[in-house]
Amino acid sequence: MIKHVSLDHGWWYHYRLHEKKIDLLCNNRFAPLHSFLHSTFKDCPAQDFLSGPRGSKLRFDIGIKPLPVENHEVCKLAEEGLNRDMYGSAHSNVQMFMLENDDKTLGVEVPIWLRYRELPDFEKIFHSKDSLSGHIDALRVEDKNIWVWDYKPRAEKEKYATTQTYFYALMLSKRTGIPLEQFRCGYFDENLAFVFRPDNKKITLL
């Protein structure tokens, strides 16, 4: 039920999909996401990940103020995953617990990328013509939207997690052709979640 592949993207990333949940949640409303997740599992362009900017390393503010949410269900999932402590890192414990036990989590460490010609002012924003790339910690379908989630052990202290998750959503929107208004973004730990709509206003990038 869970498919796994290890991807050498400058570091080994363990991309995992829950096939049954993908079929249940994506086949109709999000068919392009269903196709992307399976095709990328078989044929991910490694060259897009070996140089260029990484979403997790972006250090600039795009002017989004996320909404803090207490008692969000992802916080409970994080707490339970950390308490189970079956894997070698906090990230792995949270990700695998969500994938195995949460009926909304489709995949973890989902690879995504954005090429130079797919975004106006790409070189001005990222100071590179090499692809922007990243790996989504946890991809969920909630309330008829696609949610891009990133686990942050000290979520309340994060300065640039909105930038990271915004570009993750933008990359996945570009890869699937699904409009950005159908995405939501968030980052979380076991205590607090922060959420926002990536399409809620014009983003000032520069």
N, C-alpha and C positions, 0 to 999 in steps of 0.2 A: 504494500500500500504506500510506503514511503520510498521514493526513488532517490538515489544519492550519486553524486559525482564529485570528485575532487578536481578543482581547477587551479592550474598553476598560473596565477596572475601576479607574479612577483612575490607571492606568498601563497600557501595552499589555502583555498577557500572551499568549504564543504557545502555545496549547493544541494538542497534537499526540497523535494516536492511531495505533497500528500495528494496522490492521484484521485482518491475518492472525493475529497473536498473540492478539488479543482473541477471535477465533473459536475458536482452538485451546485457550486456557486458561480461558475463561469460560463457554462455551455450556452446559455441564452443571452443574458444581458451583457456579459463580458467575453464573448467568443474570441475577440482578438487577443485578450489576455491569456485565455486558455491556449491558443495557438503559440503565442510567444513563449510562455513558460515551458512548453514541451519542446519547441524547436531549439530554444537556447540550451536546454538540457543536453541535446544531442550535438549541437553545432554552435558553440560560443566562440566569437572571434577573439582569440587570445591577444592578438596584436594590439587591440584597442585598450588593453589593460597594462601593457608593459612599459608605457611611457606616458607622459602627459599628466594633467592635474587629476587628483583623486577627490571625490566628493567629501570624504571624511577629513580632508586636510584643508578645506577652504576656510580662510580666516578673514572674512569680511562680512559686514552687516548688510542685509537687504531690506531692513526697515519693517520686518514683521514682528509684531508682539503677540506671542502665542497665549492662549487661554490656559491657565493652570486648572487642573481638574483633580480633586481629591476622590479617592475610592473608585477610580476607574478600574474596569475589569482587567486591563493589561497589567496594572500594578499588582493585583492579586495573583495573576499568572506568574509574574516575575518573582513574587515572594515565595510561591509554591515551588517554582523551579530552583530557586536558590536554596531553599530548605532541603530539597531532594538531593542536590549536590552529587550528581552521578557522572559528571563530565569534568574535563580539565580546566574549565574557565567559567566565570560568571556568565559571559555571553552564551556559551554553549549550553549551560544549564537552563537559562531562560529560553533560548531559542528552541531547544529540543522539547522542553515541557510544553511550550505553546503549540508546536507542530503536532505532538503526539496527543495532547489532551484538550486543546481548544478547537471548537468546531468551526471557527472563523479563520484560522491561520492556514494559508495555502502553501507557503514556502518560506524558507530561511536562506540567508546569504544569496539572495537572488541577484545575479549579475546584470548590470545595466550600463549603457554607454551613450555618449552623445558626440557626434562628429562635427568637425569645424564648420561645415557648410549648413548645418542644421539649426544654427542659432545666430541671429544678427549680432555683430560685435563680439563674436566668440573670442577672437584673439585679444581684443581690448579688455574683456572681462577676466580671462584666464591667463593672459600673457603667454599663450602657446597656441599652436595649430594642431597639436596632438589631441587625441580624443579625451574628453572628460569621462571618467568611469567611476564605478562604485559597486557596492553590494548591499542590498537592502536586508537589514537584520531580520525583520518579520513583515511579511506581506499578508494582509487580511482583507476580507470583504465584510464590511459592517454597514448596516442601515442603507443598503443599496449603493454604497460607495466603495471605492478601492482605497484602502488605508496603507500608507507607507509609515512603518514604525521603526524607530531606532532605540535600542536599549542603551541608556547612559547611566552608569552606576551612581553618579551624583547629578541627577538631572537638574536640580534647582540651581546648580552652579554653572551650567552650560551657557556659553556666550554665542556660539555659532551653530548650534544644532538645528535652528530653523533654516539657516542657509543650506546646510547639508541635506536635510530632508526635502526642502523645496526643490533642489536640483535633482534629487532622486525621483521625485514625482514627475518633474519635467522630463527627465530622461525616459522614464517608463511610458509617459504619454507619447513621446516621440516614437518610441520603439513599437508601440501598439496601435497608434492612431486614435486612442481613446482621449476625448477632450479633457483638458486639465480640470474643468469644473466637476468632473466625476471622481476626482481624487481628494483625499484628505491626508494630512500629515501629522505626525506626532513623535515625541520622544518621551522616555519614561524610565523610572526605576521602581522599586517596590513601594515607594511612598507617594509619588506624585507623577502625574502625566501632564504634558503640555501639548496642546493641539491647535491647529489652524487650518484654514482653507488656502491652498496655494493660489487660487484664482480670485481671492477676495478683493484685490486692488492691484493697481499697476505697481510692479516691483521696481524700485529704484536700485539698479545694480551698480551704478558708478557714481 
